[in-house]
């Protein structure tokens, strides 16, 4: 991926809400959207 591209990530781990936000903060990516789903969460991330 190149800078500025986006990626949807789907998880079934409840702690992913914390983990994904932390990863984005640490690595400089942007967490654009978080969606709760019946089976977990979905995250839209923009690469730095």
N, C-alpha and C positions, 0 to 999 in steps of 0.2 A: 504494500500500500504506500501511496505517496501522501505527503502532508496535505491536510484538508479533506481527504476522503473520509467517508463515514462507514460505520459497520454496526449492524444490529447483533447483539449477543443475547442469547436466551439461556437462562439457568434454571435449575430446580433447587438450588441451595439457598435457603433463607438468608444466610449470612452474606450472600453475594451483594446485597444492597450496600453493605459496608465495604466489602472487598473491592468491588468495581470502582466505587467512589474514591477509595484510597489509592488504587492503582492509577486512576486518571490523574489525581492530584500529584502523586509522586513522579509520574512520567511526563506530565505536562499536556496530557490529552484533555479534551473537553467532553464532559458527560452532558449530552444535550437533552436526553429524555430517559425517564424511568417509568416503566409500565408494569403494574401488578397484573399477573395473569393467574388463571385457576391452578396452573401447574408450577408456578414460580414467578420469575420476573424477566423483563426484556429491557435492554439498555441500548441506547443509541449513542455511540462514541465517535467523536471526530479526532482523527490522528493529528498530532502536533506537527 
